[in-house]
Every structure is written in structure tokens, then in C-alpha cells.
Amino acid sequence: MLELIKKTRTIRRFKQDKAIPEETLKGLINLARLGGSARNCQPWQYLVVTDDRECNSIFPYIAWAGYLSDWKGPSEGEKPSAYILCLLNKEWLKGNDKEAWFDLGLATQNMLLGAMEQGIGGCRIGAFSPKMADLYKFPEHLQLSLVIALGYPVETVVLEDTGQDGDIKYYRDNEEIHHVPKRPLADIILNL
Ligand SMILES: Cc1cc2nc3c(=O)[nH]c(=O)nc-3n(C[C@H](O)[C@H](O)[C@H](O)COP(=O)(O)O)c2cc1C
């Protein structure tokens, strides 16, 4: 479990021409389905996108890696080969949507772990333009809430502990290796 969790890093550069089988993507959604859900209301639904043209039309609405200010996102050939759009079904909510966001965290982590186990990388995209929803005719009760970009990775990502300065910004080194600083265990276990 530790190895898989360590390996399940956010991936932003992919083998664009290597398709992910539809069945594999459905399998990921099955993993999302089996996650915990507050009041067990399971308010999330998912749209699988694999068609090249549809992937191309989604891409411009996505913002990549805010801390890599001189990188505008994956170039042609390294773009995602699939997306899973996460939609909140407001008719399935019980009460407000606060708990639903926890559910989405659990569901998407299940998906990304299951993907990486099969050598597929992904990136949750919260920074997408709301205008993306105009590409579809979603009924009123379905709210486009998160986009997951997926594909076979072509980049190396490594974990490291944050330094003395506590800087949590990820960065890329001269060899194009992406570094993700995580706070050390001793910093997050409270000793009051
Ligand atoms: C809810 C959520 C939204 C995110 N949105 C974006 C995004 O819009 N664009 C992006 O490039 N990365 C996004 N990320 C990825 C984070 O930047 C990434 O998780 C973080 O840098 C830590 O890297 P790691 O996932 O490899 O641990 C998002 C992650 C989460 C959990």
C-alpha cells in the first residue's frame, strides 16, 4: 500500500497516442463507486471522454501546474489521452454539498490509485474554466465539479521532504524531473 501511494503522484505529461481502454476507465469508476460516502448518498456521476476530438475540445479549458509559472501545460504529443469528468448530482444530495466534496476526494483517490496500479497516471484538475460545461448540455441538476486528466506517463515525479523553509511548491529540475515536497511526518503529528 505504501509503495502504491508513493507511486501515485500527479502526472501531467502523457503518451498522448496511447489510448486507455474504455473497460479500464469503467473499472476506475467502479473503484470510485466503492468509496465511502457521507450518509451513503453517493452523489457523484462520471463522464468518460476518450474521443480525440472531444479531448482536444476540453484541453483549452484546463489550467496546469500553477507553481510552474513558465510552463503552459503539456505540449502536443504529451496531452492526456482520456478524461473523467466528475459531476455532482444535486438531486442525490442529502442536505448541503459539503460532505459530497469529501466523497469526491475519496472517490478520485481510489481512481488514481487503481490507475497507477495499471501504469496509468492522472491529474485532478480543479482549475478548469466553468465555460467547459458549455461543451455539453448537462441537465440543471448535474454540476461539473472536477476533471481528471489521464494517460500513460512520460514524466518522472519524485517525492521529497520540505526543507527548513517549509516551502511546499513543487518544481521541475534541469533534467525535467518533477519534485513534490511533502511535509515530514514529525511536522504533521501534533504533540500538544
Ligand atoms: C482537489 C485537487 C485539485 C487539483 N487541481 C489541479 C489543477 O487544476 N491543475 C493541476 O495541474 N494540478 C491540480 N492538482 C494536483 C496538485 O497540484 C497535486 O496533487 C500536488 O501538487 C501534489 O502532488 P501529488 O498529487 O503528486 O502529491 C489538484 C489536486 C487536487 C487534490
The ligand as an ORCA input file, in Angstrom:
! r2SCAN-3c Opt
* xyz 0 1
  C      -8.644     18.846     -5.469
  C      -7.402     18.988     -6.318
  C      -7.374     19.880     -7.366
  C      -6.236     19.993     -8.180
  N      -6.257     20.839     -9.257
  C      -5.180     20.913    -10.069
  C      -5.219     21.737    -11.231
  O      -6.196     22.434    -11.503
  N      -4.133     21.730    -12.058
  C      -3.027     20.964    -11.790
  O      -2.096     20.977    -12.593
  N      -2.963     20.179    -10.682
  C      -4.008     20.125     -9.819
  N      -3.976     19.318     -8.713
  C      -2.781     18.491     -8.438
  C      -1.950     19.060     -7.277
  O      -1.188     20.137     -7.735
  C      -1.057     17.922     -6.722
  O      -1.884     16.999     -6.060
  C       0.012     18.466     -5.770
  O       0.947     19.229     -6.471
  C       0.740     17.352     -5.037
  O       1.293     16.438     -5.938
  P       0.945     14.891     -5.790
  O      -0.505     14.733     -6.209
  O       1.885     14.185     -6.691
  O       1.100     14.545     -4.343
  C      -5.087     19.207     -7.901
  C      -5.120     18.301     -6.826
  C      -6.252     18.180     -6.047
  C      -6.262     17.182     -4.902
*
